[in-house]
Amino acid sequence: MSELVVRLSNGKEVPINKTTLEAINRYIRFEISLESLARELGLESWEEAYELVKKIPAWIAWTPPSLLNYMKRRITENK
């Protein structure tokens, strides 16, 4: 199965997996800080976390982590 990845402007690639999606969901739903999100994802600063949040499509960000593999399969099968 293909991996979903968000590429940041500094060249860093952030894979969209269950752990990443859980952290992004916490940021969206419970209003944790960008600093906390950056720490959870191993990013260097809140700026990288902000760029990730801006670049990730909203429908992926709001997808429950339990449905991620199903959605990845649907995306890759349609290519």
C-alpha positions as semicolon CSV with decimal commas, in nm:
position;residue;x (nm);y (nm);z (nm)
1;M;0,000;0,000;0,000
2;S;0,126;0,344;-0,087
3;E;0,218;0,580;0,193
4;L;0,050;0,919;0,224
5;V;0,312;1,187;0,287
6;V;0,301;1,563;0,336
7;R;0,618;1,738;0,219
8;L;0,709;2,055;0,409
9;S;0,887;2,352;0,250
10;N;1,217;2,258;0,417
11;G;1,210;1,917;0,244
12;K;1,101;1,717;0,548
13;E;0,839;1,454;0,472
14;V;0,575;1,373;0,732
15;P;0,403;1,037;0,676
16;I;0,031;1,037;0,742
17;N;-0,016;0,730;0,956
18;K;-0,236;0,643;1,253
19;T;-0,006;0,814;1,506
20;T;0,019;1,134;1,302
21;L;-0,354;1,143;1,242
22;E;-0,428;1,091;1,613
23;A;-0,206;1,390;1,700
24;I;-0,367;1,608;1,432
25;N;-0,713;1,506;1,552
26;R;-0,616;1,607;1,908
27;Y;-0,498;1,945;1,774
28;I;-0,822;2,002;1,582
29;R;-1,071;1,871;1,835
30;F;-0,914;1,963;2,169
31;E;-0,720;2,276;2,075
32;I;-0,375;2,170;2,189
33;S;-0,101;2,418;2,103
34;L;0,111;2,399;1,789
35;E;0,414;2,356;2,015
36;S;0,256;2,043;2,165
37;L;0,168;1,912;1,820
38;A;0,525;1,970;1,700
39;R;0,661;1,784;2,005
40;E;0,425;1,488;1,949
41;L;0,522;1,458;1,583
42;G;0,895;1,516;1,631
43;L;0,894;1,839;1,433
44;E;1,149;2,113;1,497
45;S;0,912;2,402;1,570
46;W;0,553;2,520;1,581
47;E;0,608;2,667;1,233
48;E;0,655;2,318;1,088
49;A;0,343;2,199;1,271
50;Y;0,149;2,495;1,132
51;E;0,268;2,422;0,779
52;L;0,165;2,056;0,818
53;V;-0,183;2,155;0,938
54;K;-0,218;2,394;0,643
55;K;-0,106;2,138;0,386
56;I;-0,301;1,835;0,502
57;P;-0,641;1,811;0,330
58;A;-0,930;1,876;0,570
59;W;-1,104;1,549;0,485
60;I;-0,793;1,358;0,594
61;A;-0,747;1,568;0,908
62;W;-1,105;1,493;1,018
63;T;-1,087;1,122;0,929
64;P;-1,101;0,904;1,241
65;P;-0,768;0,720;1,278
66;S;-0,952;0,387;1,273
67;L;-1,064;0,456;0,912
68;L;-0,722;0,565;0,783
69;N;-0,618;0,234;0,627
70;Y;-0,954;0,202;0,450
71;M;-0,923;0,554;0,308
72;K;-0,562;0,490;0,196
73;R;-0,673;0,177;0,014
74;R;-0,952;0,367;-0,164
75;I;-0,711;0,644;-0,269
76;T;-0,443;0,409;-0,402
77;E;-0,691;0,182;-0,584
78;N;-0,828;0,477;-0,781
79;K;-0,488;0,569;-0,924
